[in-house]
Amino acid sequence: MNDKISLVGKIVSNGTGKYRVLHFTNDAFVLCETEISSINIFLYSAKLLFCQIETEEMLIVPEKNSKIVQVESFTETQKAKFFFKKEIVDRIVTEYGPLFLDLTNKKPKPVVKELIDQYHITQPTIWRYIRHYLQSGFAPSSLLDNRTLCQKNTRREKLVYKKKTGRPTGENMQTGIILTPEIYDQFDKAINQFKKGNAKSLAAAYRWLIVSYYTKFSPGGECILPAISEIPTLRQFYYYCSKHLPKTERDIAKLGKAEQRNAKRLLIGNSRADAIRPGWIVEVDAVEADVSLVSSIHPDQCIGRTTVYMMVDLFSGAIVSFSVGLEQNSALGIMNLLLNLSLDKIQYCSKYDITINEAHWPSNFIPHEIRCDRGSEFTGKHFANFCHINGIKLTLEPGATGSMKGMVEQKFHQFQTQLHPHVTHAGLITKDYNSNHHRESTLTLTDFTKLVLTFVLTHNAGVILDYPMTKEMLQIPDFQAIPTELWKYGCEKHGYPTLITSANLPQFMTSLMEKKNAKISRRGVKFQGLYYYAPNDLDLNRQMYDCGNKRKSFEILLDPRSMEKIYYIHENKLLSIPLNPNHPNQLEFGNMTYDQYLEYKKEQNDRKREGKRHNEMIAIARYAANQSTVDSAKKASLSDTDHIQDARRAEKQVSRQQNKLDQALLPQERALFEETPKSITENSTSTQHDPLEVPDDLKDAYKNFMNNEAKKHDL
């Protein structure tokens, strides 16, 4: 067995051809014929092969000196090309090895086709890579040409000219110089400056080259420029770059890797390729509108721009859902979009005084796949759980590749373009230095939502001019690529998507909510400081009673749009718990969103902390006052305990005398006594009267009083 294994990798020859031993299996060797331009792989009996080797009918050919691949000595271009080929052959080895017999039969080879599409290479090229790799016995050096295998410092010698090649200038003026290996190295360094971003263009890299290697400075610091006949020309540098700087690397240096991948990639298909029926694949994205809005509560107060979310069906091109809000990169924004997908669109439009029928707006379904970017709202755990529960495949496109979801991006562009004429000087945000969009804003969030709704309905009723109509579509009389018509046609031909019905609506709504932890006790369910209670929920009341004096954890579901109710699942049913009306101080928080309430709660917690610090200062002052009182009452001797009862009776009498009522009235009597002489003094003249003398007006008043009393009693 060891002899058989040791034969793997060797080359054997029968005189007419040479064969590489690739593998040993089931008493047979896998042989690959070498030195031919095709792939010929077959099984060969191990017993027969050893017999032929013993009889010298088959000879083991000595291997030539194997070539070592030194990747670290490669240029960046050579490295990229080597690993590009290595990824291809490694995939082939994984899929078809170790026998490789499926490579030679006539069966379909989807992996090879996939590699051709993925790496954008021709079929003969990929088969050449595979053939060289197998015939060499999986040697990495087979993926390189002889120029790459040479050492870096053993560059192929270039011809050294005695005069500059090329056509002379019209004025017979010498421009440029003869290029030498030293100048080629200078060109390479200039190209590296361009790749690193230190030079924003090839022209800037050329100027760096001239300044670095050909410009001199006088002792006084003055720049001395060389003669034009002593420096390489820009044309010479451009020509060298065209041969040694691929267009891909040039675009990466100019645009950045992400932008180059997005803007310069090959467009060999369209996004509708995998959309087998309506509702199968949708694209979702968000954009900030170019309009500044005002508050609906205070119309004179600007609130800035809003965020628009859209969901577009790839098969029909219809906008199936949208939402408008002030949240940016928020899970609430995408949840509002999904909620809109499930709403009755006839009722929804009626709120904006728009009348439609069911066919005007395809919606109310669960898509098979959602394609979106890697924004925080799409990569969050909540959205991922929603897709997982509802059986939705979530496809996150690579970063900075907006063109990978070009359909929804196109809808945003169309919406912004048709909106601009209507909101000029009414909140339109522009880049003009004198733009006054915030002060000119007039639309409320409701007004703007109506504008988006109008765009959605008109788009779904318009013709998509560049829609790739099929032969069958063209055979239908008067058929147009209208999103609503395409939706109807696709549903009738390929089937309807998974509709949202009364059976799956509770599950859909439940998955839109956020899971939170609350506490349940005899006082109800407490969440974020608010108490919730459902008096008619017998099971909830039983759980409250079982808690006794303890608080237990209670899992709830929260709609972050409102604090009026919380929800929980009992026996696979979704139940709600409203705010407890017996706590009237908390009812005013019911109309708030979760984020709004958290702001108020934060303010309440801040004031509690301030109150604690205030009480602590008062407690310190009280402690100091009490300690001072006790210290001042201390004496050197001990108190007598023989006559406690007599002392208590005496002290009781003293206390009663100090607390009698006249002591409480005494301050008022003193005040009256002080005010009476003052008023007499102010009304007196210079003549002094007897203070005991009754004034005349009082005497007259007394006489009148007595006369009246006499008349009453007939005296």
Protein Blocks (a to p, Z undefined) as FASTA:
>chain_A
ZZmmmmgopacdehjaccddfbdcehiacdddehiabdcdddddfklmmmmmmnomaccd
dddddddddfklpcfklmmmmmmmmmmmmmmmmmmmmnlmmmmmmbdcfklmmmmmmnop
afklmmmmmmmmmmnoopaklmpcfklmpcfklcccddddfbdedjddfklpaedjdddf
klmmmmmmmmmmmmnopambfklmmmmmmmmmmpccdfkopacdddfklcccfklmmmmm
mmmmcfklmmmmmnopklmmmmmmccfbdfklmmmbghkaccddddddfbdcddfklmmb
cebjadddddddfklopafbdcddfbehifklmmmmmmmmmpcfklmmmmnopacdfklm
gghiadfbdcddfbfklmpmklmmmmmmnopacddddehilklmmmlmmmmmmmmmmmmm
mmgoihpacfbfkbckkmmpcbdfklmmmmmmmmmmmmmmmccfklccdfklmmpghiac
dfklmmmmmmmmnopaddddfklmmmmmmmmpccddddddfkbcceehiacddfklmklm
mmmmmnmmaccdddddddfkbckbccddeehiacdddddfklmmlmmmmmpcfklmmmmm
mmmmmmmmmmmmmmmmmmmmmmmmmmmmmmmmpcfbdcdfklmmlmmmmmmmmmmmmmgm
klmmmmmmmmmmmmmmmmmmmmpcfbdcdfkbccfklmmmmmmmmmmmmmmnoZZ
